[in-house]
């Protein structure tokens, strides 16, 4: 698969605005978008997006067309990348992550596992979720907190990625967890990781689009759901997610920027959920919502 990296460098305000436009238009299509400081004085920033299966000229033209006048006349650079696993490459050298009782590590860090706590071994793969991102870590911390306080009967990891959140729930609850994703690569990765972490019989990984698939009715209603996705799909799925949950239920939502909080709370508030807890980590937001009870 051909990968094209498109970069737009501008002053900080302009670059961040371009990043927001790219994220709005492309992240739902599975194209990674980021923005980062690119000059020693902090004035210049770069917005970057990865596009697939097109030439560099086609990628450059596509970005220019999507941005239009909002590109602030900033130069658009596009270049092909080597055909390697960029997820694995980007994770080389990352240190293990502690999140609550969880210790997330790769195979090369097995010797660093603590005596106490719950170790999760997750290798780089073509799926999201290693614990290093603020959203995944936020979800792990909340899973630890919730499962330390009460027992849940029916658990769901919606948008499972590598399966790290489903595995974490299965390890603590010792109960079956449904782990779904729209990407078959992700569900295959999640199933393999579950076996590797000793919960292969507890994590049921299924490829399913949205929250309207038959599997949710067959295995629900769920009283604990974790969804680490993105703001726009979470808003679109508010009604469907609500329908597959029990009258008394707890919902962990992440994959959100801090500024997404109000509209997410409104969307799920119309379904009877209210805010019980929020975490801000590195500009990313994790929300815990409850329905039918005062506390999760």
Phi, psi and omega per residue, in radians:
X1 nan 2.189 3.117
X2 -1.302 2.279 3.110
X3 -2.027 2.222 3.117
X4 -1.997 2.247 3.067
X5 -1.742 2.142 3.114
X6 -1.933 2.252 -3.131
X7 -2.188 2.439 3.074
X8 -2.252 2.051 -3.085
X9 -1.886 2.306 -3.091
X10 -2.753 -3.112 3.009
X11 -1.095 2.741 -2.985
X12 -0.901 -0.887 -3.095
X13 -1.043 -0.781 -3.112
X14 -1.153 -0.759 -3.122
X15 -1.105 -0.728 3.134
X16 -1.183 -0.617 3.068
X17 -1.139 -0.730 3.092
X18 -1.099 -0.741 3.088
X19 -0.988 -0.801 -3.140
X20 -1.059 -0.703 3.128
X21 -1.165 -0.762 3.119
X22 -1.119 -0.759 3.137
X23 -1.075 -0.725 -3.140
X24 -1.093 -0.694 -3.027
X25 -1.548 -0.431 -2.948
X26 -2.080 -0.444 -3.000
X27 -1.121 -0.593 3.096
X28 -1.139 -0.354 3.135
X29 -1.574 0.042 3.085
X30 1.520 0.334 3.117
X31 -1.736 2.046 -3.136
X32 -1.108 2.341 3.121
X33 -2.245 2.401 3.103
X34 -2.561 2.894 3.045
X35 -2.451 2.462 -3.070
X36 -2.658 2.715 3.101
X37 -1.210 2.312 -3.039
X38 -2.263 0.294 3.037
X39 -2.450 2.594 -3.095
X40 -1.020 -0.540 -3.107
X41 -1.497 -0.059 3.086
X42 1.385 0.057 -3.110
X43 -1.439 -0.576 -3.078
X44 -1.768 2.308 3.118
X45 -2.212 2.813 -3.140
X46 -2.229 2.227 2.983
X47 -1.643 2.351 -3.047
X48 -2.334 2.472 3.082
X49 -2.442 2.531 3.037
X50 -1.804 2.255 3.083
X51 -2.093 2.711 -2.982
X52 -2.233 2.629 3.015
X53 0.989 0.839 3.027
X54 -2.724 2.921 3.107
X55 -1.436 2.918 3.120
X56 -1.092 -0.697 3.122
X57 -1.122 -0.719 3.124
X58 -1.126 -0.705 3.127
X59 -1.134 -0.761 3.126
X60 -1.077 -0.758 -3.134
X61 -1.166 -0.653 3.136
X62 -1.111 -0.780 -3.132
X63 -1.155 -0.753 3.101
X64 -1.055 -0.708 -3.133
X65 -1.158 -0.757 -3.119
X66 -1.171 -0.699 -3.086
X67 -1.365 -0.661 -3.127
X68 1.008 -2.357 -3.107
X69 -1.208 -0.284 -3.120
X70 -1.272 -0.080 3.118
X71 -1.361 -0.071 3.084
X72 0.989 0.478 3.139
X73 1.066 0.314 3.121
X74 -1.243 2.533 3.124
X75 -1.170 2.431 3.136
X76 -1.934 2.051 -3.131
X77 -1.934 2.392 -3.140
X78 -2.332 2.396 3.124
X79 -2.580 2.505 3.078
X80 -1.302 2.552 3.089
X81 -1.856 2.735 3.095
X82 -1.050 2.615 -3.103
X83 -1.413 1.396 3.113
X84 -2.306 2.973 3.081
X85 -1.346 1.724 -3.058
X86 -1.262 -0.442 3.042
X87 -1.129 -0.833 3.123
X88 -1.109 -0.724 -3.128
X89 -1.080 -0.716 -3.083
X90 -1.229 -0.324 -3.086
X91 -1.688 -0.053 -3.141
X92 -1.084 2.275 3.075
X93 1.497 -0.053 3.116
X94 -1.188 2.433 -3.135
X95 -1.475 2.798 3.082
X96 -1.039 2.780 -3.091
X97 -2.126 2.321 2.996
X98 -1.764 2.300 3.102
X99 -2.520 1.777 -3.000
X100 1.103 -2.320 3.087
X101 -1.379 -0.147 -3.040
X102 -1.464 2.475 3.059
X103 -2.215 1.834 -3.068
X104 -1.702 2.229 -3.032
X105 -2.594 2.870 3.012
X106 -1.644 3.055 -3.104
X107 -1.015 -0.642 -3.064
X108 -1.253 -0.158 -3.133
X109 -1.959 0.396 3.138
X110 -1.031 -0.589 -3.095
X111 -1.241 -0.157 3.139
X112 -1.677 -0.001 -3.109
X113 -1.070 2.311 -3.137
X114 -1.300 2.723 3.104
X115 -1.148 -0.740 3.103
X116 -1.731 2.715 -3.141
X117 1.836 -3.103 -3.088
X118 -2.082 1.926 -3.122
X119 -1.540 2.321 3.095
X120 -2.121 2.080 -3.138
X121 -1.703 1.942 -3.105
X122 -2.189 2.086 3.128
X123 -1.582 2.733 3.038
X124 -1.007 2.396 -3.131
X125 -2.703 2.999 3.116
X126 -1.408 0.919 3.107
X127 -2.718 2.710 -3.041
X128 -1.533 2.453 2.957
X129 2.173 1.578 3.070
X130 -2.151 -0.049 -3.116
X131 1.689 -0.267 -3.100
X132 -1.368 -0.478 -3.135
X133 -1.344 2.535 -3.091
X134 -1.008 -0.545 -3.124
X135 -1.245 -0.752 3.139
X136 -1.155 -0.770 3.113
X137 -1.079 -0.719 3.110
X138 -1.058 -0.732 3.104
X139 -1.134 -0.725 3.136
X140 -1.085 -0.746 3.118
X141 -1.067 -0.715 -3.110
X142 -1.278 -0.645 3.051
X143 -1.037 -0.782 3.104
X144 -1.029 -0.830 -3.109
X145 -1.102 -0.809 -3.069
X146 -1.175 -0.797 -3.077
X147 -1.311 -0.171 3.010
X148 -1.435 -0.322 -3.022
X149 -1.756 -0.542 -3.063
X150 -2.722 2.943 3.113
X151 -1.821 2.301 3.094
X152 -1.857 2.628 -3.016
X153 -1.649 -0.562 -3.005
X154 -2.509 2.061 -2.944
X155 -2.077 2.488 -3.116
X156 -2.395 2.339 2.974
X157 -1.954 1.831 -3.057
X158 -1.656 2.056 -3.029
X159 1.414 1.023 -2.873
X160 -1.248 -0.465 -3.114
X161 1.065 -2.131 3.128
X162 -1.315 -0.150 -3.115
X163 1.541 0.106 -3.031
X164 -1.052 -0.668 -3.110
X165 -1.278 -0.694 3.086
X166 -1.107 -0.730 3.122
X167 -1.110 -0.745 3.118
X168 -1.044 -0.774 3.124
X169 -1.124 -0.745 -3.134
X170 -1.137 -0.679 -3.136
X171 -1.128 -0.697 -3.115
X172 -1.442 -0.759 -3.050
X173 -1.454 -0.403 -3.039
X174 0.948 0.713 3.117
X175 -2.267 2.822 3.102
X176 -1.154 2.398 3.116
X177 -2.220 2.244 3.014
X178 -1.473 2.205 -3.125
X179 -2.120 1.985 -3.076
X180 -2.097 2.701 3.075
X181 -2.749 2.679 3.097
X182 -1.363 -0.248 -3.060
X183 -1.786 2.065 3.134
X184 -1.105 -0.482 3.062
X185 -1.103 -0.707 3.141
X186 -1.140 -0.810 -3.092
X187 -1.179 -0.605 3.061
X188 -1.149 -0.729 3.099
X189 -1.098 -0.764 3.141
X190 -1.067 -0.752 -3.140
X191 -1.115 -0.732 3.129
X192 -1.141 -0.743 3.123
X193 -1.140 -0.621 3.117
X194 -1.112 -0.763 3.089
X195 -1.073 -0.775 -3.104
X196 -1.106 -0.505 -3.118
X197 -1.724 0.240 3.004
X198 1.392 0.261 3.132
X199 -2.230 0.553 -3.141
X200 -1.035 -0.561 3.140
X201 -1.401 -0.237 -3.080
X202 -1.761 -0.437 -3.110
X203 -1.733 2.020 3.126
X204 -1.768 1.741 -3.075
X205 -1.589 2.165 -3.049
X206 -2.353 2.361 3.028
X207 -1.431 2.083 -3.091
X208 -2.655 2.415 3.129
X209 -1.583 2.349 3.086
X210 1.097 -2.665 3.102
X211 -2.179 0.370 -3.135
X212 -1.806 -0.057 -3.097
X213 -1.139 2.725 -3.070
X214 -1.058 -0.531 -3.081
X215 -1.037 -0.539 -3.103
X216 -1.230 -0.652 3.079
X217 -1.253 -0.615 -3.116
X218 -1.207 -0.660 -3.048
X219 -1.811 -0.209 3.117
X220 -1.526 -2.971 0.010
X221 -1.345 2.608 -3.051
X222 -1.706 2.412 3.077
X223 -1.827 -0.077 2.973
X224 -2.466 2.071 -3.138
X225 -2.209 2.337 3.024
X226 -2.028 2.244 3.119
X227 -2.335 1.784 3.130
X228 -1.852 1.489 -3.008
X229 -2.178 -2.016 3.072
X230 -2.507 2.826 -3.019
X231 -1.079 -0.851 -3.045
X232 -1.118 -0.837 3.074
X233 -1.122 -0.579 3.093
X234 -1.115 -0.676 3.101
X235 -1.174 -0.742 3.137
X236 -1.095 -0.563 -3.058
X237 -1.615 0.102 -3.026
X238 -0.950 -0.809 -3.110
X239 -1.182 -0.807 -3.107
X240 -1.124 -0.733 3.112
X241 -1.091 -0.766 -3.139
X242 -1.040 -0.704 -3.096
X243 -1.144 -0.493 -3.100
X244 -1.599 0.101 -3.113
X245 -1.875 2.697 -3.117
X246 -1.232 2.809 3.106
X247 -1.001 -0.655 3.029
X248 -1.902 1.927 -2.980
X249 -2.642 2.792 3.105
X250 -2.145 2.413 -3.051
X251 -2.289 2.159 3.048
X252 -1.822 2.130 3.141
X253 -2.072 2.356 3.070
X254 -2.630 -2.909 -2.940
X255 1.409 0.385 -2.992
X256 -2.003 2.438 2.902
X257 -1.361 2.731 -3.108
X258 -0.968 -0.668 -3.105
X259 -1.223 -0.214 3.102
X260 -1.367 -0.257 -3.014
X261 -0.898 -0.916 -3.058
X262 -1.040 -0.759 -3.101
X263 -1.271 -0.541 3.066
X264 -1.178 -0.778 3.123
X265 -1.082 -0.637 3.101
X266 -1.166 -0.819 -3.093
X267 -1.048 -0.758 -3.110
X268 -1.493 -0.379 3.029
X269 -1.106 -0.593 3.101
X270 -1.192 -0.273 3.101
X271 -1.735 0.193 3.054
X272 1.615 0.135 3.131
X273 -1.616 2.550 3.019
X274 -2.292 2.751 -3.048
X275 -1.279 2.256 3.059
X276 -1.900 -0.525 -3.071
X277 -2.848 2.562 3.054
X278 -2.383 2.559 3.066
X279 -2.226 2.347 3.003
X280 -1.936 2.131 3.121
X281 -2.349 1.963 3.067
X282 0.971 0.653 3.132
X283 1.488 -0.006 3.128
X284 -1.879 2.608 -2.979
X285 -2.070 2.368 2.989
X286 -2.120 2.184 -3.114
X287 -1.987 2.377 2.988
X288 -1.936 2.086 -3.114
X289 -2.011 2.625 3.118
X290 -2.304 2.686 3.053
X291 -2.402 2.342 3.060
X292 1.445 0.056 3.086
X293 -2.655 2.795 -3.102
X294 -1.382 -0.692 -3.100
X295 -2.156 2.619 3.118
X296 -1.251 nan nan
